[in-house]
Amino acid sequence: MKLYKIRQKLVSNPLSDVEAEVRRQLDELGIDVPAGEVAVTAGSRGIAHIAAITRAVGRWLRDRGARSFIVPCMGSHNGATAEGQRSMIESLGISEATMGMEIRSSMEVVRLGTVRTGDVYMDKHCFESVGVLVINRVKLHTCFSGPVQSGLTKMMVVGMGKIKSAETFHRTPTPKKKEMIIEMGKLILDSGKILAGLAVLEDGFDETAEIHALRPEEIPRQEPQLLERHRHYFPRLPVDEINVLVVDSIGKTYSGTGMDTNVIGYRGIKGFEDLEKPRINAIAALSLADESQGNAFGVGLADFITRRLRAAIDEEKTFINVFTTGDMERAKIPATLSDDEVLVRRLVERFGSQRWIFVPNTLHLDELYVSEDLRGELEAHPLCVVDPTPIELSFKEGRHQLPFGTRL
């Protein structure tokens, strides 16, 4: 198969000094940091410069007399165990040695109150602190739409509440999740335990573009505005009609659902309306990112996978995470083929060789490869640059040899 490399002109706006911007934003809050122990949240996503951001927050708190410590906050991820969640943040570069802060990982929670679908909880270490500084990236959610999606409120509701609050949130029917996240978030803010929020926006190249420090009372009003800012940066596939999409790597480091549903146009939730575009006939996933540590949440969004992806799945971790959400379609194992070469050959037999796109993952979409028939269409695309030299898709020991670069 002959392919052409495409570079998308995504929105680029990287901060020159991330740590300095963290300090500047926090300084401008003008808040009094209470004496005592302040918890700093750490999630499971591959947020750009997350270690530097977390370290800067800890230093800023200590400069003001607080004793900062880190709490892994990721709902039911990585087996829903204290050891698994600590291991996850350490794999992202957040360790006691690199941060200069103690990590306190536990699945113990304190009940804060009740909403329509159940009780709301907070991590015990967070609750016992004098305040929590919440860090998270603001972006589109992979399950639902609404004014508040993935961001500070979700970190408070699902992350800090561990598996107990995650279960409460995910009992909510999908169409009502946009309301429940706000209801649960208000209860947590009303507890008085949130010291501040630090919202991160990333540009189209997965680089830190903006950092916004918010007082607790500002979060409900400003987070929807930040979500709209995120839409300005969000990368997408360059065409809406795709025959076969081949995703080199999936995993929670790229998206909570392994592949971002807003990119692939498919949520995989029974009985809930799906996205209108893009329209893709078949999705193939080739590998599971090491950073996901076996959690293959979202593998069911693919139609075909390779044997090496299937072998990398930790079934227990994947089950716990998916079972907590209740969206079991996302855990189903797709048709499995022995390797990349066999997968491509069989899909060509079934779907033909036109309108194919190869991407490294659904987070990094600046560089991708397309089949020959798409060359002319994308040469006319205002946001695409087509390399005029074709590449013949080749394989070595069953694996493709497309040079996606070092971010894989």
C-alpha positions as CSV (number, residue, x, y, z in Angstrom):
1,M,0.0,0.0,0.0
2,K,1.3,3.4,-1.0
3,L,0.9,6.1,1.7
4,Y,1.5,9.8,2.0
5,K,2.7,11.7,5.1
6,I,0.3,14.5,6.2
7,R,1.2,17.3,8.6
8,Q,-1.8,19.1,10.1
9,K,-1.5,22.8,10.9
10,L,-2.8,22.4,14.4
11,V,-3.0,25.3,16.8
12,S,0.4,25.8,18.5
13,N,0.7,27.9,21.6
14,P,3.3,26.3,24.0
15,L,4.2,28.1,27.2
16,S,7.9,29.0,27.3
17,D,8.2,28.4,31.1
18,V,5.5,26.1,32.5
19,E,6.8,26.2,36.1
20,A,7.0,30.0,36.1
21,E,3.5,30.3,34.8
22,V,2.2,28.0,37.6
23,R,3.7,30.3,40.2
24,R,2.5,33.4,38.5
25,Q,-1.1,32.1,38.3
26,L,-1.1,31.0,41.9
27,D,0.4,34.3,43.1
28,E,-2.3,36.2,41.4
29,L,-5.0,34.2,43.3
30,G,-4.1,36.2,46.4
31,I,-5.2,33.5,48.7
32,D,-4.0,32.8,52.2
33,V,-2.4,29.3,52.4
34,P,-3.3,27.8,55.7
35,A,-0.6,26.4,57.9
36,G,-0.6,22.6,58.0
37,E,-0.7,19.8,55.4
38,V,-2.1,20.6,51.9
39,A,-2.9,17.8,49.5
40,V,-2.1,18.0,45.8
41,T,-4.0,15.8,43.4
42,A,-2.3,13.6,40.8
43,G,-4.3,11.8,38.1
44,S,-3.6,9.0,35.6
45,R,-3.6,11.0,32.3
46,G,-0.5,11.7,30.2
47,I,-0.7,15.5,30.7
48,A,2.2,17.3,29.2
49,H,4.7,18.6,31.8
50,I,2.5,17.1,34.6
51,A,5.6,16.4,36.8
52,A,6.9,20.0,36.4
53,I,3.4,21.4,37.1
54,T,3.0,19.2,40.2
55,R,6.5,20.0,41.5
56,A,5.9,23.8,41.0
57,V,2.6,23.6,43.0
58,G,4.4,21.8,45.8
59,R,7.2,24.3,46.0
60,W,4.7,27.2,45.9
61,L,2.8,25.8,48.8
62,R,6.0,25.1,50.8
63,D,7.2,28.7,50.2
64,R,4.1,29.8,52.0
65,G,4.6,27.6,55.0
66,A,2.4,24.7,54.1
67,R,3.5,21.0,54.2
68,S,2.4,19.7,50.8
69,F,1.9,16.0,49.9
70,I,0.6,14.2,46.8
71,V,-2.5,12.0,46.6
72,P,-3.1,9.8,43.6
73,C,-6.7,10.6,42.5
74,M,-8.0,8.4,39.7
75,G,-11.3,6.8,40.6
76,S,-11.2,3.1,39.8
77,H,-8.1,3.1,37.6
78,N,-5.1,0.7,37.8
79,G,-7.0,-2.0,39.7
80,A,-8.5,0.4,42.2
81,T,-5.7,-0.3,44.6
82,A,-3.4,2.1,46.6
83,E,-0.4,0.3,45.2
84,G,-1.7,0.4,41.6
85,Q,-2.5,4.1,41.7
86,R,0.8,5.0,43.3
87,S,2.6,3.0,40.5
88,M,0.6,4.9,37.9
89,I,1.6,8.4,39.0
90,E,5.2,7.2,39.4
91,S,5.2,6.1,35.8
92,L,4.3,9.7,34.8
93,G,7.4,11.0,36.6
94,I,5.6,11.9,39.9
95,S,7.6,10.3,42.6
96,E,8.7,11.3,46.1
97,A,12.2,11.8,44.9
98,T,11.4,14.0,41.9
99,M,8.6,16.0,43.6
100,G,10.2,16.5,47.0
101,M,6.8,15.5,48.5
102,E,5.4,12.5,50.2
103,I,2.9,10.4,48.3
104,R,0.0,9.1,50.3
105,S,-2.0,6.6,48.4
106,S,-5.1,4.9,49.8
107,M,-8.5,3.8,48.7
108,E,-10.0,4.9,52.1
109,V,-12.6,7.6,51.7
110,V,-14.9,9.8,53.9
111,R,-18.5,10.3,53.1
112,L,-19.5,13.9,52.4
113,G,-23.2,13.6,51.6
114,T,-25.7,12.1,49.2
115,V,-27.0,12.9,45.7
116,R,-29.7,11.3,43.6
117,T,-27.6,8.3,42.6
118,G,-25.8,7.6,45.8
119,D,-23.2,8.9,48.3
120,V,-20.4,11.2,47.5
121,Y,-16.9,10.6,49.0
122,M,-13.5,12.2,49.4
123,D,-10.1,10.5,49.7
124,K,-9.3,10.3,53.4
125,H,-6.0,12.0,53.1
126,C,-7.5,14.9,51.2
127,F,-10.3,15.2,53.8
128,E,-7.9,15.3,56.7
129,S,-5.7,17.9,55.1
130,V,-6.2,21.7,55.7
131,G,-7.0,22.0,52.0
132,V,-6.7,20.4,48.6
133,L,-5.1,22.0,45.5
134,V,-6.7,20.3,42.5
135,I,-4.8,19.9,39.3
136,N,-6.3,18.7,36.0
137,R,-6.4,19.2,32.3
138,V,-9.7,20.6,30.9
139,K,-10.9,18.9,27.8
140,L,-13.9,17.2,26.1
141,H,-15.3,14.2,27.9
142,T,-15.4,10.9,26.1
143,C,-18.8,9.8,27.4
144,F,-21.1,12.9,27.4
145,S,-21.4,16.5,26.4
146,G,-22.3,19.4,28.6
147,P,-20.9,22.7,30.1
148,V,-18.6,20.8,32.4
149,Q,-16.8,17.7,31.1
150,S,-13.3,16.6,31.9
151,G,-11.4,18.9,34.2
152,L,-11.3,20.2,37.8
153,T,-14.8,19.2,38.7
154,K,-14.3,15.7,37.3
155,M,-11.0,15.3,39.3
156,M,-12.9,16.3,42.5
157,V,-15.9,14.1,41.8
158,V,-14.4,10.9,40.3
159,G,-10.7,11.2,41.0
160,M,-10.7,12.3,44.7
161,G,-13.7,10.1,45.4
162,K,-11.9,7.0,44.4
163,I,-14.0,4.0,43.3
164,K,-16.8,4.8,45.7
165,S,-17.7,8.2,44.1
166,A,-16.9,6.8,40.7
167,E,-19.6,4.2,41.2
168,T,-22.1,6.9,42.3
169,F,-21.3,9.1,39.3
170,H,-21.5,6.2,36.8
171,R,-24.8,5.0,38.1
172,T,-26.2,8.1,36.5
173,P,-27.8,7.5,33.0
174,T,-25.5,8.9,30.4
175,P,-27.8,11.7,29.3
176,K,-27.9,12.9,32.9
177,K,-24.2,12.8,33.6
178,K,-23.7,16.4,32.6
179,E,-26.1,17.4,35.4
180,M,-24.7,14.9,38.0
181,I,-21.1,16.0,37.7
182,I,-22.2,19.6,38.6
183,E,-24.4,18.4,41.5
184,M,-21.6,16.2,42.9
185,G,-19.1,19.0,42.3
186,K,-21.1,21.5,44.3
187,L,-21.4,19.2,47.2
188,I,-17.6,18.8,47.3
189,L,-17.0,22.5,47.0
190,D,-19.5,23.1,49.8
191,S,-17.3,20.9,52.0
192,G,-14.8,23.8,52.2
193,K,-11.9,21.4,51.6
194,I,-10.9,22.8,48.2
195,L,-8.1,25.4,48.5
196,A,-7.8,26.2,44.8
197,G,-7.9,24.6,41.3
198,L,-5.2,24.7,38.7
199,A,-6.7,24.1,35.2
200,V,-4.4,23.2,32.3
201,L,-5.2,23.7,28.6
202,E,-3.1,21.9,25.9
203,D,-2.7,23.0,22.3
204,G,-3.1,20.9,19.2
205,F,0.4,19.5,19.7
206,D,-0.3,18.2,23.2
207,E,1.8,21.0,24.7
208,T,0.9,23.1,27.7
209,A,-0.8,26.2,26.3
210,E,-2.5,27.9,29.2
211,I,-2.6,27.5,33.0
212,H,-5.4,29.0,35.0
213,A,-5.5,29.1,38.8
214,L,-9.0,29.4,40.2
215,R,-10.5,30.0,43.7
216,P,-13.0,27.4,44.7
217,E,-16.0,29.6,44.1
218,E,-14.7,30.5,40.6
219,I,-14.6,26.8,39.4
220,P,-18.3,26.4,38.6
221,R,-18.4,29.6,36.5
222,Q,-15.0,29.5,34.8
223,E,-14.6,25.8,34.0
224,P,-17.3,26.0,31.2
225,Q,-15.4,29.0,29.7
226,L,-12.1,27.0,29.8
227,L,-13.8,24.1,28.1
228,E,-14.8,26.4,25.2
229,R,-11.2,27.6,25.1
230,H,-10.1,24.0,24.8
231,R,-12.3,23.5,21.7
232,H,-10.1,26.1,20.0
233,Y,-7.1,23.8,20.5
234,F,-8.6,20.4,20.1
235,P,-7.1,18.3,17.2
236,R,-9.2,16.3,14.8
237,L,-8.8,14.0,11.8
238,P,-8.6,15.9,8.5
239,V,-11.5,14.1,6.8
240,D,-15.0,13.0,8.0
241,E,-15.4,10.0,5.7
242,I,-12.9,7.3,6.5
243,N,-12.9,3.7,5.4
244,V,-10.3,2.3,7.8
245,L,-8.6,4.1,10.7
246,V,-5.4,2.3,12.0
247,V,-4.4,3.5,15.5
248,D,-0.9,2.4,16.4
249,S,-1.3,2.7,20.2
250,I,-4.2,3.0,22.6
251,G,-4.3,3.5,26.3
252,K,-5.4,5.8,29.2
253,T,-2.3,7.9,28.8
254,Y,-3.9,9.2,25.6
255,S,-7.6,9.2,26.6
256,G,-9.8,7.9,29.4
257,T,-11.3,5.5,26.8
258,G,-8.0,4.5,25.2
259,M,-9.0,6.2,22.0
260,D,-10.6,9.7,22.3
261,T,-14.2,9.2,21.3
262,N,-14.4,12.8,20.1
263,V,-11.7,12.0,17.6
264,I,-13.1,8.6,16.3
265,G,-16.7,9.7,16.4
266,Y,-17.9,6.6,18.4
267,R,-18.7,6.5,22.1
268,G,-19.6,2.8,22.4
269,I,-22.4,3.3,24.9
270,K,-25.6,1.2,24.4
271,G,-28.8,3.2,23.9
272,F,-27.0,6.6,23.9
273,E,-26.8,8.9,20.8
274,D,-23.4,8.8,19.1
275,L,-21.3,11.5,17.5
276,E,-22.2,12.5,13.9
277,K,-18.6,12.6,12.6
278,P,-16.2,11.4,11.6
279,R,-17.8,8.3,10.0
280,I,-15.4,5.4,10.1
281,N,-16.2,1.9,8.7
282,A,-13.5,0.0,10.6
283,I,-11.1,0.9,13.4
284,A,-8.0,-1.2,14.0
285,A,-5.8,-0.8,17.1
286,L,-2.3,-2.3,17.1
287,S,-0.8,-2.0,20.6
288,L,-1.5,-0.9,24.2
289,A,0.7,1.8,25.6
290,D,3.1,0.7,28.4
291,E,2.0,3.6,30.5
292,S,-1.5,2.1,30.8
293,Q,0.0,-0.8,32.8
294,G,-2.4,-3.3,31.2
295,N,-5.6,-1.3,31.5
296,A,-7.2,-1.6,28.1
297,F,-10.4,0.4,28.8
298,G,-11.8,1.3,25.4
299,V,-10.4,-1.7,23.5
300,G,-14.0,-2.5,22.6
301,L,-14.2,0.7,20.5
302,A,-11.9,-1.0,18.0
303,D,-13.2,-3.6,15.5
304,F,-9.8,-5.3,15.0
305,I,-6.7,-5.7,17.2
306,T,-3.4,-7.5,17.1
307,R,-2.3,-10.5,19.2
308,R,0.3,-8.3,20.9
309,L,-2.3,-5.8,22.1
310,R,-4.5,-8.6,23.4
311,A,-1.6,-10.2,25.2
312,A,-0.8,-6.8,26.9
313,I,-4.3,-6.6,28.5
314,D,-4.5,-7.0,32.3
315,E,-8.1,-8.3,32.4
316,E,-8.6,-7.6,36.1
317,K,-7.6,-3.9,35.8
318,T,-9.6,-3.5,32.7
319,F,-12.7,-5.1,34.2
320,I,-12.6,-3.0,37.4
321,N,-12.4,0.2,35.5
322,V,-15.0,-0.7,32.9
323,F,-17.4,-2.3,35.4
324,T,-17.3,0.8,37.5
325,T,-18.5,2.9,34.6
326,G,-21.1,0.2,33.5
327,D,-20.3,0.7,29.8
328,M,-19.3,-2.9,29.1
329,E,-19.2,-2.5,25.4
330,R,-15.8,-0.8,25.9
331,A,-14.3,-3.9,27.4
332,K,-15.3,-6.4,24.6
333,I,-12.3,-8.0,22.9
334,P,-12.4,-7.3,19.1
335,A,-11.5,-9.7,16.3
336,T,-7.9,-10.5,16.9
337,L,-5.3,-11.0,14.1
338,S,-1.7,-12.3,14.6
339,D,0.2,-9.1,13.7
340,D,0.1,-5.7,11.9
341,E,0.9,-7.3,8.5
342,V,-1.9,-9.9,8.7
343,L,-4.3,-7.3,10.0
344,V,-3.7,-4.8,7.2
345,R,-3.8,-7.6,4.5
346,R,-7.1,-8.9,5.8
347,L,-8.7,-5.5,6.1
348,V,-7.7,-4.6,2.5
349,E,-9.4,-7.9,1.4
350,R,-12.6,-6.8,3.2
351,F,-12.6,-3.0,2.9
352,G,-10.4,-2.3,-0.1
353,S,-7.4,0.1,0.1
354,Q,-9.0,3.5,-0.3
355,R,-9.6,6.2,2.4
356,W,-7.2,4.7,5.0
357,I,-5.6,6.8,7.7
358,F,-2.8,5.7,10.0
359,V,-2.3,7.7,13.3
360,P,0.1,7.1,16.2
361,N,-2.7,7.5,18.8
362,T,-5.8,9.8,19.1
363,L,-3.9,12.5,21.2
364,H,-1.1,13.3,18.7
365,L,-2.6,14.0,15.4
366,D,-0.1,16.5,13.9
367,E,1.5,13.8,11.8
368,L,-0.4,10.9,10.1
369,Y,-0.4,8.8,7.0
370,V,-3.1,8.4,4.4
371,S,-3.8,6.2,1.4
372,E,-2.9,7.5,-2.1
373,D,-6.5,8.3,-3.0
374,L,-6.7,10.9,-0.2
375,R,-3.6,12.8,-1.5
376,G,-5.5,15.2,-3.8
377,E,-8.2,15.9,-1.3
378,L,-5.8,16.8,1.5
379,E,-3.5,18.9,-0.8
380,A,-6.6,21.2,-1.1
381,H,-7.2,21.1,2.6
382,P,-6.3,24.5,4.2
383,L,-4.9,22.9,7.3
384,C,-2.8,20.1,5.8
385,V,0.6,19.8,4.2
386,V,1.2,16.7,2.1
387,D,4.7,15.3,1.7
388,P,4.9,14.7,-2.1
389,T,7.2,11.6,-1.6
390,P,5.1,8.5,-1.2
391,I,6.0,5.8,1.4
392,E,5.4,2.1,0.7
393,L,3.9,0.5,3.8
394,S,6.4,-2.2,4.9
395,F,6.6,-4.6,7.7
396,K,9.4,-6.2,9.8
397,E,8.7,-9.3,11.8
398,G,5.0,-8.5,11.3
399,R,5.1,-4.9,12.6
400,H,4.7,-1.8,10.4
401,Q,7.6,0.5,9.8
402,L,5.9,3.9,9.6
403,P,8.1,6.5,11.3
404,F,5.7,8.2,13.6
405,G,8.5,9.7,15.7
406,T,9.6,9.4,19.3
407,R,6.2,10.2,21.0
408,L,5.1,6.6,20.6
